[in-house]
Every structure is written in structure tokens, then in C-alpha cells.
Amino acid sequence: METLIKDFGPKRDSVPEDYRWWQNQAKDLMSPLIKLMVDGKASMPIEGMASDHDENADRLESFARPLLLWAHWQKSLEAYSDGDDDALSSTARDWFRKGLLAGTDPKSPEFWGHSANFHQHSVEMGLMVIGLELSREHLWSTLSDSEKDQVLLWLESDVGNGHHWNNHMFFGILVMEFLVREGRGHDVYRLVIDRWFEELDGMYASEGWYMDGMNQAFDFYNAYAWHYYSLWWISLYGENNPERCQRWSERCDRFLQDYPHFFAASGEHPGFGRSITYRFNATAPIGLAQALGVSPLDPGLSRSLCQRNLKFFMDKPVAQSQGCLSLGWYDEFIDMVEVYSCGGSTYWAGKAFAPLLLAPEDPFWSNEEVTCPAAKGDSSLAMKPPSLVVRNTNGEVEIVNVGSQIASTNTRFGPYKWGLLSYKSSYGFTIVRDGELYPLDSGLTAQAPDGKVVYGRHYTAPAIVAPERMACLYSLGRKFEQFQVSVETRMWWKGDWQLIVHRCIAKQDSVLRHGSYALSSEDAAKLKGSQDGLTGQAWNGDHGIALQAVSGFESHAVDSRLSEADGLRRHIQAPFHITHLLEKKMKAGEEAWLVALSWAGKERAEGVPWNVDSLADGHWRFSHDNLGKWGVEDAFLPKLD
């Protein structure tokens, strides 16, 4: 197995154009940070919100996360650089060196403070270890023995600390491994490292997927946490446990076989799960696996996925007023970000620069580009371990969420980030600021007729995860009010259309609403909506939505923000949005079948309503002026009028 930290040999006179493009992207991200580097300081005043950790944690994040980005860039400069590259990187190196010493000195006013049980410092320390190992020649090796001892003493404050029972256990492992390598280890460290790996192994499901421990979630953390830290451990410290290296690298191989389906032809991946403000770090394990020699992907496909994803976001207005990466998704939108984030948090995205660990001669840079599955045609991939179906339709990616969720202890992060029925590239979703509410788009919600609380999908039991359909069982409600609506949802799909069937049993009087995707726009004037009976449509000039009642629904409504007067922004992609809704009032004890057709696509002719030809028992038939006939056969389907 190869190493991630390679000897690039003598500098080249030239490098491939794409290699240089990646160097320049890293440089463009580092340049505004370098302007914030004040001599004698151990943090950068990156604008953004304060986290719910503490000031010291935020200060350390503003150091450790940019350090990782710089380490990747600096490594690439060993292969090729110009005078401006070297000058800027040297400035950053000198600041990181001085800041490291100031931040770890208890006598300094810049001291970051020690780590403690479940403190965010443990996370940043683990990440810093990767940065220090990657830049060892340029940073760590320049420290005197006494300076190294100071840093190691500080890192030792993480030893023995509690770590959240999820991917965070990697951070404790990395810190102890570094201490062992630097001669500050004890026999018990190896015993604990082995024990924690046993715990992490226990979170493995199958097919390359890990449940993120106490979060009980399957999302993009599987890529940029589980298959990132594990590959780094293999490369840095795995020489004494080849069996573990083999096991974890094989799991990464299996995950990457399917992972290209998560990327649209544009390069975008759907916003889904927590921490999506890290944006392009979704590609983190792709470059690492190529560098370590454990990737199953053609190097031309790996480059295409990484480069298109990075370019997609870098072409968006993702910078804040200082020129640094902002908190948000397509742009700066702080209100969508989890409470554990601060201004420096977004530089977790530095993981995406793993391709700069590859030599300019690597096939990653020279192989002919291989396009992603979404660019080749429609496909559907059912993944039972995470309870997801990933669909590629007309160049977009749709994640049909059969059963992913977030633990009840972490709903403060926004359960709708895992709870919607589906997530789609180019569409995103809306947020809520009030914990009593739940967004109305992309799924079914319930509300008491005179109540404020909006109940959305959270805990879900998956029943069928298949390429052509899905089924799941869940409840709308929560324990505080003992409000409950039992819902069985089944879904079939054809192109950009979904056929959605809800069988609902209400225990209280309820108002149920099914929402379309939320269509967004930067210009409210471009959002054009229309309604015809129980069918609603909307268009923003490039994309459209449609929601058509088939059976059970009684009325139509709209959730929108079409001007500044409509309250605060709620959509993760743009200031304005429109969502079509279908509504049904239910009495306590009533059972109802609610059936809708939902569309999200780019061809307006495909978004016109379907003709409902038959809703016979077990055999439903539809026809469309442009898409032809659609027949669905399933014993579950009832005869409806």
C-alpha cells in the first residue's frame, strides 16, 4: 500500500493544466486568510457566527482548519511553484509556526486552553495532527526540542478524554498515535487505540457505510469523516496492523464503487445531512484513495468528480466580506448552519484538496476524463445499509430517503436535514428557525387545527429499499403533546416524477400537508407560479416544480417567500422560493389515503399534469402527453375513486 505523503523529487518546469488549476484554487482560498494573519496571534478573526462551544474552541478552529488547507497547498509546491506561491506560503508557514507556539503556551495571552471531556478541542487537535504530519518538513521539523515538548504537552490534555461515540473517536486515536510517534506514548495508549477501533468497527453496517454512532445518521459524513480519517490512519500509523488496514481500505473501496452516483453532471451533490456548509469536502476520500492506491475508480473519473464539485462551488458567491469561505451553501446564509459552527468551521472543506497529494505525473492528472453516471443517463441505485435510493435523472441527483434520520438527542441540528422524503441537486430545501416548526417542502407534515407546532418526519422504519420503489413507516408527532399520526409512505418514480402514496391514521384532529420541492431563485421576479384546481406549478427560468393531487387531498396552498416583506429568508440556495402544498383535514380516528404526483425538472413539457386513467385495485394507470404511459402494479395499491 502506498503512502499519502509522497516524495515528489525535484521541482518540475511545468505541470498539467488541471494540477496548476488546483494549486491556484488553494492559493485563492489561502490569500484572504493570509491577510488576516497578525503576527503574535494564534487565531484569525474570520467573520461568522460564534459556536455553542466557547471562544477558545472558535479560536482554535480558525487556526487548525486553515492549517490543513495550507498543508495540502504547501505539499503541492514541492512539485511546482512560482515566486508568488513561495512568498505567500512562506508567510503562512511562519505565522502557523509562531501561532502554534503561542496557542500552546499556557503563559501566552493567545493560549487556546487545554482540552477536556467532550470539548471541541479534541476535534481540532486530531485534525491538527494530520496537518502537522502532512507539513512535517516545513513546520514540525523546524521546531526545537523544547518547542515540540510544549506542543506535545498541550496535545496530552486530550489523553483520557471522553469523545462522542461517533467519528469523533478518530480524533483521540490520531492524537495518541502522534504522541507515540514523538516518544510521548505509553503502553496503555495502544490498548485504548485498539479498543476504540473495535468501537468504530461496531458502527459499520455494510457496503462501505457506517452509522455515525450516537447520531444514528447515514449521510456525507460517511465520505469526508469515516473514509477520510481511516485512510489517513492507514497511511500514517497502520504499519503495525496490516489486517485493520486491509479491512478499512476494502470498505472504502466498496463505498467508492457507488459514490459517483451522488454527483450531478454539474458537479453538485445534493444538500443532505448536517454540516453541508463544508461544501466541496464531499469529495475528500476520492483523492485520498487514489493517492493511497486503494481506489476502484478510473483516475479520469476521480478527477472529474473532484474537479467538477470544487468548480461548482467556487463559481458560486461562497465568499463573505473578507473574501474567506462563508457559512452557507450556494452563498452566505448563516441561519442554515448548525450551532456548533463558527466563522472558521467552513475550512473543513480543505479536505477536498487531497488531489494535491498526488504527483503531477499521477494518472489522476493525465487520464482522459470519465464522466459521472448522472451525465451518462438515468439510473437508480438502492442502498440498503443507509436506507437510501440514489437516482440519476436528466443530469441531476435525487436521494430518496427511505429511512435515514438523526438521533432524538440531536434534533437541534434540524431533523429535516435527514427527514425529508427526498433531496435533489439544483433544488435544496428550506429551513426553520423556530424549533416548534418543520419545513413544508419535500414531504408530509401534520398540525393540530388550532396548534402552532408543525410535525415532520423524523424517526423512520424502512420497509422496502429498491431501485424502482420504496416503502417506509413513521409517525408525525412528538411526546410533549402526545400528538400522533401514523403514516405508511410508498413511492415509485419515472424520470423526474414521483408517485407518492401516504396511508395515514390520525389519533387527533389534524391538518396534513404534502409539499413539493421548494423552488428557489435569487430574483423573485423569475419565480412564476400557477394553480389549476389541485395542481400547482412553478418555474424559475431554468428549473420547475409541479404537484398534482391524485386522491384524498381537499385543498391547495402555497408556501413562499417572494419579497423581503415575506419574512426572513428560508431557502438554503437563494433568498426567494415557492413550494406548492396539498392539504387534507382529518378527524381523530380517521384513516385516509393521500396520493400525489410530484415533479422537479428542467423540461417544461414534462412538468404538465398526468391523466389518471385507472386507480384499480393493485393496478394504477397514468398517461402523459409527452412521457407516454406509466403503469404501477403493487398489491398494496387500493382501489380509489
HUDACOR-V185195 format. One record per backbone hydrogen bond with DSSP energy under -1.0 kcal/mol. CO is the residue of the C=O (numbers start at 1). NH is the residue of the N-H. If there is no record, write none. Layout:
BEGIN
CO:NH  CO:NH
END
This chain:
BEGIN
16:20  17:21  18:22  19:23  20:24  21:25  22:26  23:27  24:28  25:29  26:30  27:31  30:34  31:35  33:36  34:37  38:41  44:46  54:58  55:59  56:60  57:61  58:62  60:63  60:64  61:65  63:67  64:68  65:69  66:70  67:71  68:72  69:73  70:74  71:75  72:76  73:77  75:78  76:79  76:80  79:12  82:86  83:87  84:88  85:89  86:90  87:91  88:92  89:93  90:94  91:95  92:96  93:97  94:98  95:99  96:100  97:101  98:102  99:103  100:104  102:105  103:112  105:108  108:111  116:119  119:122  120:124  121:125  122:126  123:127  124:128  125:129  126:130  127:131  128:132  129:133  130:134  131:135  133:136  135:138  135:139  136:141  139:142  140:143  144:148  145:149  146:150  147:151  148:152  149:153  150:154  151:155  152:156  154:157  155:158  156:159  158:161  162:118  164:166  165:214  166:169  167:170  168:171  169:173  170:174  171:175  172:176  173:177  174:178  175:179  176:180  177:181  178:182  179:184  180:183  186:189  187:191  188:192  189:193  190:194  191:195  192:196  193:197  194:198  195:199  196:200  197:201  198:202  200:203  201:204  203:211  206:209  209:205  211:213  212:215  213:216  215:407  217:212  219:222  220:223  220:224  221:225  221:226  222:227  225:228  225:229  226:230  228:232  229:233  230:234  231:235  232:236  233:237  238:241  241:245  242:246  243:247  244:248  245:249  246:250  247:251  248:252  249:253  250:254  251:255  252:256  253:257  255:258  255:259  258:261  259:262  260:263  264:267  268:264  275:278  276:279  278:281  279:282  280:283  281:284  283:286  284:288  285:289  286:290  287:291  288:292  289:294  292:2  298:301  298:302  299:303  300:304  301:305  302:306  303:307  304:308  305:309  306:310  307:311  308:312  309:313  310:314  311:315  313:316  316:318  318:326  320:323  324:320  327:333  333:336  334:337  338:341  339:52  342:345  344:347  345:348  346:349  347:350  348:351  349:352  350:353  351:354  353:356  354:357  355:358  359:362  362:365  363:367  372:375  373:376  373:377  379:392  381:390  383:388  387:402  387:403  388:383  389:400  390:381  391:398  392:379  393:396  395:265  396:393  397:425  398:391  399:423  400:389  400:402  407:410  410:413  411:414  414:417  415:418  415:419  417:273  421:401  423:399  424:427  424:428  429:572  434:437  436:454  442:421  443:515  445:513  446:455  447:511  448:451  455:446  461:473  464:471  469:466  470:491  471:463  471:464  472:489  473:461  474:487  476:485  478:483  484:507  485:476  486:505  487:474  488:503  489:472  490:501  491:470  492:499  494:497  496:600  497:494  498:598  499:492  500:596  501:490  502:594  503:488  504:592  505:486  506:589  510:586  511:447  512:584  513:445  514:582  516:442  519:578  521:576  523:526  524:527  528:539  530:537  534:549  535:532  536:547  537:530  538:545  539:528  543:540  544:601  545:538  546:599  547:536  548:597  551:595  555:583  557:581  559:579  561:577  563:566  570:431  576:521  577:561  578:519  579:559  580:516  581:557  582:514  583:554  583:555  584:512  586:510  587:590  590:506  592:504  594:502  595:550  595:551  596:500  597:548  598:498  599:546  601:544  603:606  604:607  611:623  614:621  615:640  616:619  618:634  619:616  620:632  621:613  621:614  622:630  623:611  624:628  628:624  630:622  632:620  634:637  637:618
END
